[in-house]
Amino acid sequence: MSHPSPSRVQLTRAERHAFRAAIIRPGVRCVDCGQPATVADHVIPIAEGGSNDPITNGQPMCEPCHNIKTQAEAQRAQARRR
């Protein structure tokens, strides 16, 4: 399955802000570790065909867990390019 390249799939600042505002609220916790969430994550990255719908493709994460997930996504992207 082919996915759009990240450089061709760009969200506007307003879209990013609305996505984050819909997910990050006081008291919300990281879906992975339960710590306070500070990052609004796309479950399926936009670059892999995910939507920008916070209800169907959004989840709250803490920064350390999000960094681990992002690193794994970057490795998948690198493998697709090979």
C-alpha positions as CSV (number, residue, x, y, z in Angstrom):
1,M,0.0,0.0,0.0
2,S,1.4,3.4,-0.9
3,H,1.2,6.3,1.5
4,P,1.6,9.9,0.7
5,S,4.9,11.4,1.6
6,P,5.0,13.5,4.7
7,S,6.1,16.5,2.7
8,R,2.9,16.4,0.6
9,V,0.6,15.9,3.6
10,Q,0.8,19.1,5.7
11,L,-1.7,20.2,8.3
12,T,-2.3,23.9,8.8
13,R,-1.6,25.5,12.1
14,A,-5.3,25.9,12.7
15,E,-5.9,22.2,11.9
16,R,-3.1,21.1,14.4
17,H,-4.5,23.5,17.0
18,A,-8.0,22.2,16.7
19,F,-6.8,18.5,16.8
20,R,-4.8,19.2,20.0
21,A,-7.6,21.2,21.6
22,A,-10.0,18.3,21.1
23,I,-7.7,15.8,22.8
24,I,-5.7,17.5,25.4
25,R,-7.9,18.6,28.3
26,P,-7.2,19.0,32.0
27,G,-6.7,15.7,33.7
28,V,-6.4,13.6,30.5
29,R,-3.8,10.8,30.8
30,C,-1.4,9.1,28.3
31,V,-3.0,6.1,26.7
32,D,0.3,4.1,27.1
33,C,1.6,4.9,30.6
34,G,-1.2,6.8,32.5
35,Q,1.0,9.9,33.1
36,P,-0.5,13.3,32.4
37,A,-0.9,13.8,28.6
38,T,0.8,16.7,26.9
39,V,0.8,15.6,23.3
40,A,-2.2,15.0,20.9
41,D,-1.1,12.0,18.8
42,H,-2.5,10.6,15.5
43,V,-3.0,6.9,16.1
44,I,-2.4,6.3,12.4
45,P,0.0,9.0,11.2
46,I,-1.2,11.4,8.5
47,A,1.8,10.3,6.4
48,E,0.5,6.7,6.6
49,G,-3.0,7.5,5.5
50,G,-4.5,8.5,8.8
51,S,-7.2,11.2,9.2
52,N,-7.0,14.4,11.2
53,D,-10.3,13.4,13.0
54,P,-9.6,13.6,16.7
55,I,-12.4,11.2,17.5
56,T,-11.4,8.4,15.2
57,N,-7.7,8.9,15.0
58,G,-6.6,10.9,18.0
59,Q,-5.2,9.9,21.4
60,P,-3.6,11.7,24.3
61,M,0.1,10.8,25.1
62,C,2.8,12.0,27.3
63,E,5.9,13.3,25.6
64,P,8.2,10.3,26.4
65,C,5.7,7.8,25.1
66,H,5.0,9.9,22.0
67,N,8.7,10.1,21.3
68,I,9.0,6.3,21.3
69,K,6.0,6.0,19.0
70,T,7.4,8.6,16.6
71,Q,10.7,6.9,16.5
72,A,9.0,3.6,15.5
73,E,7.0,5.5,12.8
74,A,10.2,7.0,11.4
75,Q,11.8,3.6,11.2
76,R,8.8,2.3,9.3
77,A,9.0,5.2,6.9
78,Q,12.7,4.6,6.3
79,A,12.0,0.9,5.6
80,R,9.3,1.8,3.1
81,R,11.8,4.0,1.2
82,R,14.2,1.1,0.8
